[in-house]
């Protein structure tokens, strides 16, 4: 190999290094060439997570893999995203990708064409709450407690009766419930939907356990794991024994 040839090879490698080194550096920093704008731009990405997973991802009608997936190196612009899975309705949304940012959709729920409807197990807490509500023979008072909110099951969809509820029971023409903020027991009038304190005092021990109203509606029982407390709702005189409203038996 002559000296001239070696020089030519050296300069070719030098020119390749000068051209490629900045491009490799820009690529490593997240830059890409925008063929539409004919310029180098900082890229962004899209993260898609579906329930169930394994759905096909189409970006501007081009297949880009399956969920769950993080798609990198997208030039900044508006993209049309379609998610398709057999036996499920397709999901579609437009995403604006911005430089050095990630657009996220982490809770995409794919709805089946023919959903299977089945009862949840009786061991489930929510099932027990609904079941105990529907067992109530007084249909006008059918209600349901979920996440400290009391709902009226006679309305569709169920209407809100009271918030911040720790425990409750039907009582005569209304509902007794324990307010989580004040710690007091309130009586809710189902006609006016107004609440008023049933007792002035607070009963901390009644914030846990299952409430059971006696058949004569004069006593409220709080059933716990190893004990039962009785709260008298009315004054009762029985064989010279006087029970005042608000008395507690353990």
Steps between C-alpha positions, in 0.01 A plus 500: 500500500647830391529806715240678288251218550551503876435875504179461305377228737596711802312805372196288412485363854556848640213643294275210601582565865435873466161431338385204708622600847255793537217288357568218746519749786171663400337157468619405847354826637160416352513701178372376166457627146154627413455407134191716464665816632848404375663584831646337811262509798485376859266202519237387749313180575168334579434243774189283461364251752176308445277264694528233371847527351619357168303739279646624171617862486454697179658844468371686196376162370843335535542203734751582776476196726268391778408629843634563749772702330711816512549633146808722471649744254183657361544839337284771659155516339145369532461121468189289454519198730283192449501197727343184362446159659288207385155478664534854642381838383785708353637795694611820326643834608724778369822570690716809473865399536724778628882517509661306788158414648301177524126492435341233720181297496536246780138401570353406163211262562407294196131407497413150371236450231315249717582565866443215743288610794534296817441550870796586714564258784325527834840539661538835333441792736307699243271203432428468870414870523263484205349171617433630851339809351273305268398263780329794672124430486428873500567574132458872553820497705719283279843665505862416438821624665810526282818695576332687786216615274140387554286446189128446445452175306139583413620760250664417170776585490531490881477848652726634775348512849795600721878530491767424761301202631680239712199288596123508461169327560138564403294654779123556494439742212865583441859389543745527787863541398835578660676807357876454458578870550306574818481148643131558573200288406259683269143428394429543129145586394437315174227742397686828544849340477604717795722370780493598866704374798316216673723527809702793626774274634750296304527119512855410382448127550222497240728587208596134467289190480169414337191700592178308569172669593277317746155391382332763719735773367595596855855362507795519267744211526862530390628146437878462516730197481474404867244737648169676449413850616142622537405864453153600620322720247200579719415525867366165622355410841485127563437355847613820669821495292537825310704521183574851382552594137874474437571237767748227401518139616810290445 
